[in-house]
Amino acid sequence: MSQIFPLPDVGEGLTEAEILSWKVAVGTEVAINDVLVEIETAKSVVELPSPFAGTVEALLVAEGETVEVGTPIISISGGDNAPATPAAPAAAEAESGTALVGSGPKADAVKRRARKRPASVSQPAQAAAAPVAPAVQAPVAHTPADSANRNQGLLSELAERASRFVENTPLNSVVQRLAPEPAAAPAPTLAPEQVPHRPTLAPPPVRLAAKELGVDLANVTATGARGQVTKQDLMNYVAHLSDVQHSGARQPFWQPAATPGDRIERIPVRGVRKATAKAMVASAFSAPHVSIFVDVDASRTMEFVKRLKKSRHFEGVKVTPLLVLAAAVIWAAERNPQVNATWTDSEIQIKHFMNLGIAAATPRGLMVPNIKDAQELSLRELAIALNNLTTRAREGKTQPAEMANGTLTITNIGSLGIDTGTPIINPGEVAIVAFGTIKQKPWVVDGEVIPRWVTTLGGSFDHRVVDGDLSARFMADVAAILEEPALLLDH
């Protein structure tokens, strides 16, 4: 008996999802709750466990295809058909720090037409396509210790290696970084259609890192238990590609007009990029933006950060100038409450709490998680919250609840060496502060030109809520804290 598993709504108002990667192949024996597939929604990557036990009969949707909820995605024959264990409440996920099936933000309400399925995708026999109600999904069982061991530092280490490779490699050769490994000795080769499909075993964080780096895990030599590709395996492979590119022939990025074929690279817009694009367009064309800038002597902030780093109270806590800016924004918002608000057509909602958003560039795109009730935290607690937030974002572990209900956002473009910019307001908010790089510049102090640590703050505001004088007062207050952090003692 064939059992059809349709794409479920995983508890986030999902209307469609992309089939990111199959964890099984035709003929694979599966048990209830074995992970079948990894899907990507507008904001999260979710693993779907099997509601059936049996043998995989057909994969009905190809990897990379986007389909609507209710579309049959896999056929499993024989075995038990007991329902999967119901998913645990979201609170359990928050306590463990692992992702549950069904977690994620509300998906884009606009549906994409499913692309035509490739001819290679197997189709079930018509007689076997009896309708089956969508099964309740179960959580993917990862313990906090396992999750920490798998995820700790993986993406940051890989990103560092990849960054060093790109920085030291001419642009026209970066495209060759994913070339297959050269064989040590000539070996018989099979045509692509003759190579048998076999699933590559790897923990989800390794799969995510490989996807963002564009690495096919099938090319990576696995050394882990049961043939799993480990973090170190992937890192070794990326490093090997770097060595190959520095010593081997390079294919130029620029292609001459005489080159046969299309010279245009096409990248599908989906997932986080699609959701971010929609949100930014909605913000830019619905909220009338006004931007102002202020240069700040941040020398005392730099001294303050040094003292905090040496303080026993901050031992083991990462401290950066962003911590001082975050505290400054909270302090200035209390003095200018209307910047911490939401506009509706009928009212302005001033928030008497601060859910401080930090724009984070992650391997999957731009995300803006926020620190809930940041106004209640001590400076040390705020530092820990910032570190936890940015670490989870880099590791791809940000949960949808962390990105909901933000009230005001900071974007730290200075970490990329940029002086300032005109940021777009996060939807639902009325203000955003861009933090530029801090570097030594000539500065006039008491009539003398001396080198000082200088930064530029850029603020964008919704002019329906924040008038010019209010935005100027707010930015001046933020600048005052960076110039003299001791003012925080008056808070």
C-alpha positions in Angstrom: 0.0 0.0 0.0 1.3 3.4 -1.0 1.1 6.3 1.4 1.3 9.9 0.1 2.8 12.6 2.2 1.7 16.1 1.1 3.6 19.3 2.0 2.1 20.4 5.4 1.5 23.8 6.8 4.3 23.6 9.5 2.5 25.9 11.8 3.4 29.4 10.4 0.7 30.1 8.0 2.8 28.6 5.2 1.4 28.8 1.7 4.5 27.4 -0.2 8.0 26.2 0.5 11.1 25.2 -1.5 12.4 21.6 -1.4 15.9 22.3 -0.1 17.3 18.8 0.1 16.1 15.3 0.3 17.5 13.2 3.1 16.3 9.9 1.6 16.3 8.3 -1.9 14.0 5.9 -3.7 14.4 2.5 -2.0 15.4 3.9 1.4 13.8 2.2 4.4 12.4 4.8 6.8 10.9 4.7 10.3 8.4 7.0 11.8 10.0 10.4 12.6 13.0 9.8 10.4 13.9 13.1 8.6 12.7 12.9 5.0 13.4 16.4 3.6 14.6 19.8 4.5 12.4 22.7 3.3 13.0 26.4 3.2 10.2 29.0 4.0 10.4 32.7 3.9 12.5 32.9 7.1 13.5 29.4 8.3 14.8 26.0 7.3 12.7 23.2 8.6 13.2 19.4 8.6 10.1 17.3 8.0 10.0 13.9 9.7 8.2 10.9 8.2 4.7 10.2 9.5 5.0 6.7 8.0 7.3 3.7 8.2 8.2 1.8 5.1 10.1 2.1 1.8 10.5 5.3 -0.2 8.6 4.6 -3.4 9.0 7.9 -5.2 10.2 11.5 -4.6 7.5 13.5 -6.2 9.2 17.0 -6.1 12.7 17.8 -7.2 15.2 19.7 -5.0 15.0 23.4 -5.7 11.4 23.3 -6.7 8.9 25.5 -4.9 5.4 24.0 -4.3 2.3 24.9 -2.4 1.0 23.4 0.8 -0.9 20.2 0.1 1.2 19.2 -2.9 2.2 15.5 -2.6 6.0 15.4 -2.1 6.8 11.7 -1.4 5.3 8.3 -1.7 6.1 5.6 0.9 5.0 2.0 0.5 4.4 -0.7 3.1 5.3 -0.6 6.8 3.3 1.0 9.6 1.3 4.1 9.1 1.0 5.2 12.7 0.9 9.0 13.0 4.0 10.8 14.1 4.2 12.1 17.6 2.6 15.6 17.9 5.1 18.5 17.9 6.1 19.9 21.3 4.9 23.4 22.3 7.0 26.3 21.1 8.0 27.0 24.6 10.0 23.7 24.7 11.9 24.8 21.6 12.8 28.1 23.3 14.2 26.3 26.3 16.3 23.8 24.3 17.5 26.2 21.7 16.8 23.7 18.9 14.4 24.2 16.0 11.1 22.4 16.0 9.3 21.4 12.9 6.6 24.0 12.5 8.7 26.9 13.7 9.1 29.9 11.4 7.6 33.2 10.5 4.5 33.8 8.5 5.2 33.1 4.9 4.6 35.5 2.0 0.9 35.4 1.2 1.7 35.7 -2.5 2.0 32.2 -4.0 4.4 31.3 -6.8 3.3 29.1 -9.6 5.0 25.8 -9.2 7.6 25.2 -11.9 7.3 22.3 -14.2 8.7 19.2 -12.6 11.7 17.7 -14.3 11.1 14.5 -16.3 13.5 12.7 -14.0 11.2 13.0 -10.9 9.3 9.8 -10.3 5.5 9.9 -10.4 3.3 7.5 -8.4 1.0 5.1 -10.1 -2.5 6.6 -10.4 -3.9 3.8 -8.4 -1.6 4.6 -5.5 -2.5 8.2 -5.3 -5.2 7.8 -2.7 -5.7 11.0 -0.8 -4.2 11.0 2.7 -4.8 13.7 5.3 -1.7 15.7 6.2 0.1 14.2 9.2 1.0 16.1 12.3 4.7 16.8 12.4 7.0 15.8 15.2 10.0 17.7 16.5 13.5 16.9 15.2 15.2 15.4 18.3 18.4 17.2 18.9 19.7 17.6 22.5 21.2 21.0 23.5 24.6 19.4 23.9 24.5 17.9 20.5 23.3 21.1 18.9 26.1 23.1 20.6 28.7 20.6 19.6 27.5 20.6 16.0 26.9 24.3 15.6 29.5 26.0 17.8 31.6 28.3 15.6 30.9 26.3 12.4 29.6 29.1 10.2 32.0 31.7 11.6 35.0 29.5 11.0 33.9 28.6 7.5 33.1 32.2 6.7 36.5 33.2 7.9 38.2 30.6 5.7 36.0 31.5 2.7 36.7 35.2 3.3 40.4 34.7 3.4 40.2 32.8 0.2 38.1 35.4 -1.6 40.3 38.3 -0.3 43.5 36.6 -1.6 42.1 35.4 -4.9 41.5 37.6 -8.0 37.8 38.2 -8.6 37.9 36.4 -12.0 39.0 33.2 -10.3 36.5 33.1 -7.4 34.0 31.4 -9.6 36.3 28.4 -9.8 36.3 27.8 -6.0 33.7 25.0 -6.3 35.5 23.0 -9.0 35.5 19.2 -8.2 38.6 17.8 -6.5 41.2 16.5 -8.9 41.6 12.8 -8.7 44.8 11.5 -7.3 45.1 9.0 -10.2 43.1 8.4 -13.4 40.0 6.3 -12.7 37.1 5.0 -14.8 34.3 7.5 -14.9 30.5 7.0 -15.3 28.1 9.1 -17.3 25.9 11.2 -15.0 22.9 9.1 -15.7 24.9 5.9 -14.7 26.0 7.3 -11.2 23.7 5.8 -8.6 22.0 8.3 -6.2 23.0 8.0 -2.6 22.0 10.4 0.2 24.9 12.2 1.8 24.8 12.1 5.6 25.6 15.3 7.5 24.2 17.3 10.4 21.8 20.1 9.5 24.4 22.9 10.4 26.9 21.3 8.1 24.3 21.1 5.3 23.3 24.7 5.8 27.0 25.9 5.7 27.7 23.8 2.6 24.6 25.2 0.9 25.6 28.8 1.6 29.2 28.1 0.4 27.9 26.3 -2.7 29.7 23.1 -1.8 28.2 19.8 -3.0 28.5 17.5 0.1 28.8 14.5 -2.3 32.3 15.7 -3.2 33.4 15.9 0.5 35.2 13.0 2.0 33.3 11.9 5.1 35.1 10.8 8.3 32.3 10.9 10.8 30.4 8.1 12.4 28.2 6.2 10.0 29.8 8.0 7.1 28.6 11.5 8.1 30.3 14.6 6.8 31.6 16.5 9.8 32.4 20.2 10.3 36.1 19.5 10.0 35.5 17.5 6.8 33.8 20.6 5.2 36.5 23.0 6.5 39.2 20.8 5.0 37.4 20.6 1.7 37.0 24.4 1.5 40.7 24.9 2.4 41.6 22.3 -0.3 39.6 24.2 -2.9 41.5 27.4 -2.0 44.9 25.6 -2.5 43.7 24.2 -5.8 42.7 27.6 -7.0 46.0 29.2 -6.1 48.0 26.5 -7.9 45.7 25.6 -10.8 44.3 27.2 -13.9 41.8 29.9 -13.4 38.7 30.6 -15.5 38.1 34.3 -15.9 35.0 35.9 -14.6 34.5 38.2 -17.6 33.4 36.3 -20.7 34.1 37.7 -24.2 31.3 38.3 -26.6 32.4 35.4 -28.7 31.8 32.9 -25.8 29.0 30.5 -26.8 25.9 30.4 -24.6 24.5 32.8 -22.1 26.8 35.2 -20.3 24.2 36.0 -17.7 24.2 34.2 -14.3 20.7 33.8 -12.9 20.0 33.4 -9.2 16.4 32.5 -8.2 14.9 34.9 -5.7 13.5 32.8 -2.8 13.5 32.4 1.0 15.0 35.1 3.1 16.0 37.2 0.0 12.4 37.2 -1.3 11.0 38.1 2.1 13.5 40.9 2.7 12.9 42.4 -0.7 9.2 42.5 -0.1 9.6 44.1 3.3 12.1 46.7 2.2 9.9 47.8 -0.8 6.9 48.0 1.4 8.8 50.2 3.9 10.5 52.4 1.4 7.3 53.2 -0.5 4.9 53.4 2.4 6.9 55.3 5.0 8.2 58.7 4.0 11.9 58.5 5.0 13.9 61.4 6.3 17.6 60.8 7.1 20.1 62.9 9.2 23.8 62.4 10.0 26.1 63.4 12.8 29.8 63.0 13.3 30.8 61.9 16.8 34.0 62.0 18.8 33.9 58.5 20.2 37.3 58.5 21.9 35.8 58.2 25.4 33.6 55.3 24.2 36.8 53.5 23.1 38.4 54.2 26.5 35.2 53.0 28.2 35.2 49.7 26.2 38.8 49.1 27.1 38.0 49.5 30.8 35.0 47.2 30.6 37.2 44.5 28.9 39.5 44.7 31.9 36.8 44.7 34.5 36.2 41.5 36.5 32.5 42.1 36.2 32.7 41.6 32.4 35.1 38.7 32.5 34.2 36.2 29.7 31.8 38.7 28.1 32.6 40.2 24.6 32.5 44.0 24.8 32.4 46.2 21.7 31.4 49.8 20.9 28.1 48.4 19.7 27.2 47.8 23.3 27.6 51.5 24.1 25.5 52.5 21.1 22.8 50.1 22.1 22.7 51.6 25.6 22.7 55.1 24.1 19.7 54.3 21.8 17.7 53.0 24.8 18.7 56.1 26.8 17.8 58.5 24.0 14.5 56.8 23.2 13.4 57.3 26.8 14.0 61.0 26.4 12.3 61.0 22.9 9.6 58.4 23.2 8.0 59.0 19.8 10.9 57.4 18.0 10.0 54.1 19.6 6.6 53.8 18.0 4.4 52.3 15.2 2.3 54.2 12.7 -1.2 53.0 11.7 -3.7 54.9 9.6 -5.7 55.7 12.7 -3.2 56.2 15.5 0.5 56.4 16.6 1.3 53.6 19.0 4.2 54.7 21.3 5.8 51.6 22.9 6.7 51.8 26.6 9.2 49.0 26.1 12.2 48.5 23.9 12.6 45.5 21.7 15.9 46.5 20.2 16.6 45.1 16.8 20.1 44.4 15.5 20.3 44.0 11.7 22.4 40.9 11.1 24.0 39.7 7.8 23.7 36.0 8.0 24.6 33.2 5.5 20.9 33.1 4.5 20.5 36.9 4.1 19.5 39.9 6.2 17.7 39.2 9.4 16.7 41.6 12.2 16.3 39.7 15.5 15.6 41.8 18.5 16.4 41.9 22.2 13.1 41.8 24.1 12.6 44.4 26.8 16.2 45.7 26.4 15.4 48.6 28.7 15.3 46.3 31.7 18.8 44.9 31.2 22.0 46.0 32.9 25.0 46.9 30.8 26.5 43.4 31.3 23.2 41.7 30.5 22.8 43.8 27.4 26.3 42.7 26.3 25.5 39.1 26.8 22.2 39.5 24.9 24.0 41.1 22.0 26.5 38.4 21.8 23.9 35.6 22.0 21.8 37.3 19.3 24.6 37.8 16.8 26.0 34.3 17.4 22.7 32.6 16.8 22.2 34.7 13.7 25.5 33.7 12.2 24.9 30.1 13.0 21.5 30.2 11.3 19.7 29.4 14.6 17.6 32.6 14.9 14.0 31.7 15.7 10.9 33.5 14.2 9.9 34.8 17.7 13.2 36.6 18.0 12.4 38.7 14.9 8.8 39.6 15.9 7.6 42.8 17.5 10.7 44.9 17.2 10.4 48.6 18.1 13.7 50.3 16.9 16.7 48.9 15.0 20.4 49.4 14.9 22.4 48.4 11.8 26.2 48.2 12.4 27.6 49.0 8.9 30.8 50.0 10.6 31.8 46.4 11.0 32.1 46.3 7.2 34.3 49.5 7.1 31.6 51.8 5.9 31.4 55.3 7.3 27.6 55.9 7.1 24.5 55.2 5.0 20.8 55.8 4.7 19.2 52.7 6.1 15.6 51.7 5.4 13.3 51.5 8.4 12.3 48.0 9.5 8.6 47.5 8.8 6.4 48.3 11.8 8.9 50.7 13.3 9.6 54.4 12.7 13.4 54.8 13.3 16.7 53.0 12.5 20.2 54.0 13.4 23.2 53.2 11.3 26.5 52.9 13.2 29.5 53.7 11.0 33.1 52.6 11.4 35.2 54.2 14.2 38.6 55.4 13.0 41.1 58.0 13.9 40.6 61.4 12.2 41.9 64.9 12.9 39.5 66.6 15.3 39.6 70.1 16.8 39.7 70.1 20.6 40.1 73.5 22.4 41.4 75.1 19.3 44.0 72.4 18.6 43.8 69.7 15.9 44.5 66.3 17.4 43.8 62.7 16.4 40.5 61.4 17.9 38.4 58.3 17.4 35.5 59.5 15.2 32.4 57.8 13.9 29.4 58.9 11.9 25.8 58.0 12.9 23.1 58.0 10.3 19.4 57.9 11.3 16.3 57.3 9.1 12.9 58.2 10.4 9.2 57.9 9.4 8.3 61.5 8.8 4.6 60.8 9.5 5.7 60.2 13.2 9.1 61.8 13.7 9.5 65.4 12.7 12.8 67.0 11.9 13.4 68.5 15.4 12.5 65.3 17.2 14.9 63.2 15.0 17.6 65.8 15.5 17.2 65.7 19.3 17.2 61.9 19.4 20.4 61.7 17.3 22.0 64.4 19.4 21.2 62.4 22.6 22.6 59.2 21.1 25.8 61.1 20.1 26.1 62.6 23.6 26.4 59.1 25.1 29.1 58.1 22.6 31.0 61.2 23.4 30.5 60.8 27.2 29.4 57.3 28.3 29.4 58.5 31.9 26.0 60.1 31.2 24.5 56.6 31.4 25.0 56.8 35.2 22.3 59.4 35.3 19.8 57.0 33.7 
